[in-house]
Amino acid sequence: MDLHNVISVATLLLLLTTESRSQLDVCGRPALNTRIVGGQPAPEGSWPWQVSLHRFGFHFCGGSLINSQWVLTAAHCVKSANTNNLVVYLGRKSQEGSNPNEVSRTATQIINHPDYNVVTNDNDLSLVKLSSPVTFTSYILPVCLPAASSTFYSGTDTWVTGWGNIGSGVVLPSPQNLMEVEVPVVANRQCRCDYGVDTITDNMICAGLRTGGKDSCQGDSGSPLVSKQDSQWILAGVVSFGEGCALAKFPGVYTRVSRYQTWINSHITSNRPGFVTFSSEGTDSDLSVTCAGLPPPPTTLPPTTTSKPVVCGNAPRNSRLAGGGLVATAGVWPWMASLQKNGSHACGGTLVSVDAVLSDAKCFSSSPTASEWTVVLGRLKQNGANPFEVTLNVTNITLSNLTGSNVAVLHLGSLPSLSDYIQPICLDNGQTFGVGTSCWAAGWSSGRGGEERVLQEFQVSVVECGTSATDSICTGDFALEQGDSGGPLMCEQDGSWFQAAVLSAENNGTRSPEDVHQTGHVQELLVCGSRLLLVSGFRQKQQHQLHRPADHQRRRSLWLLLFLLPLPPPPPPPLAESPSLPLEKTSDCSSDVCLSSGRLFQRKLYCEGQKPPAVTSPRRRICRLASQRRGAGAS
């Protein structure tokens, strides 16, 4: 039987909330993005939602992919709703050159907004259905859509892309590569003053330079105007109309997509697009704009937005899709921590809060003194330059002190500044990482990564754990050495990265495949009872400082092992004695026997026929990790 690595599950409780989920796991996250008139050619794959609409072999408008089978464009591009000879190209870079990454689909349905006005251009929006779904790649991905509550204040940075003219009457030169240009939002009060008070409606959004020179133009109609929030690109507008191209004090006018969430969802009832709330910071300067005929601004100003909460699991520089046994690059795993003892790397860890790092307790078996340890964040190389790293002192080390596998939490003496290279990871709060789920491990074990000891990454897949408790997680075989201990097993779900487990190397530093082959059995994990306790102050800090993105939240019903870690001071409250469970093995349990002298709280972990004792308080749940080899020593 093949070797399966079994990794002890170690998680902290996060809030569980409900939210419908659809395209948010992939939308707005181009793997190849580093970011028309006054623009420049776009690198291939930078804007993977951009589509080209063709009739009779010629490009006439752009559009945006919003899920695997629907495109959003301008109604004036397809106002006849006639699908004859309409072809949609996706993954295209050039209108004349080679496009090895493109696919094409015919259109089977066009839905124009019922209130589209051909005279005023109000509600200039249309949905185009593709003949069949497309497969997402690095070059073909949907864009996120702004939720109805989104705000795009004056000056918000946006990008517009397309194959349109590069000036009034100036056609895009051969080979007609996709162009991109960066323009700021011109909020609606100012835009009304520019175009006329009655020309710009609340269904429109404007963008451009006051001095002109950068804009969308003819042929860009229907193309996207996008803005980035965290690691996601959100479709702020759809190219609609303008006065000439790139004229001073005449910004481009776009259909404001956030006004159409209900309409879009009414027509796309399955596999719905991902809607994200875009939040502008500060106070909108547009409220102070006045001109003849413009009504006064509201007397009650909207409140100034506050700083955004820390969001876990976002890795803006991570584009991992496939592979294994690779050298990592800076920022791909921004939560990775190098735990240093007296200045030398000893173990890995993960930033799980702005002031806490999670690791393997075995790393501290011989030296649990906090003053001997430091934590390095933002590091790529153990031997070499690391321009983004910071070194932090450790003020306290909390060990779980269990009989079996253990975890440790290191409390930092100061808070790091979060960046693309330093971010916390989300902790598994009930996610299902089913068989076949692709996950990653990373570490700095000696003997790998060359002379500079560059961070190594390994892609593995979740596999069946046999008949062990379902709260175990098992993966395909990969080499695990002592320097990797404490690092994470990381799985991506709903657009965020979660730590599914803490890596723990064998005592001899490596696990020999030959040794396991001789036993012919798979190591499995049994989760039973012992004590771990959480002080409420730390729990509240976790809940307020770490947030999954609001659009990435979903309630799960899966029971998972919950680690509740103590933080002295204050000391944990006393626990009442737990009823003991008899040493018992039944035919239903086979070798997967749950033995415990403490209280069990996860019903899935009971052998059939056993009844769990009552749990008096969520904070007094008790759990222990113990490992066995199937068919070897189970009794």
Secondary structure, 3 states (H helix, E strand, C coil): CCCEEEECCCCCCCCCCCCCCCHHHCCCCCCCCCCCECCEECCCCCCCCEEEEEECCEEEEEEEECCCCEEEECHHHCCCCCCCCEEEEECCCECCCCCCCCEEEEEEEEEECCCCCCCCCCCCCEEEEECCCCCCCCCCCCCEEECCCCCCCCCCEEEEEECCCCECCECCCCCCECEEEEEEEECHHHHHHHHCCCCCCCCEEEECCCCCCCECCCCCCCCEEEEEECCEEEEEEEEEECCCCCCCCCCEEEEEHHHHHHHHHHHCCCCCCCEECCCCCECCHHHHCCCCCCCCCCCCCCCCECCCCCECCCCCCCCCCCCCCEECCCCCCCCEEEEEECCEEEEEEEEEECCEEEEEHHHHCCCCCHHHEEEEECCCECCCCCCCCEEEEEEEEEECCCCCCCEEEEEECCCCCCECCECCCEECCCCCCCCCCEEEEEECCCCCCCCCCECEEEEEEEECCCCCCCCCEEEECCCCCHHHCCCEEEEEECCEEEEEEECCCCCCCCCCHHHHHHHCCCEEEEEEEEECCCCHHHHHHHHHHCECCHHHCCCCCCCCCCCCCCCCCCCCCCCCCCCCCCCCCCCCCCCCCCCCCCCCCCHHHCCCCCCCCCCCCHHHCEEEEEEEECCECCC
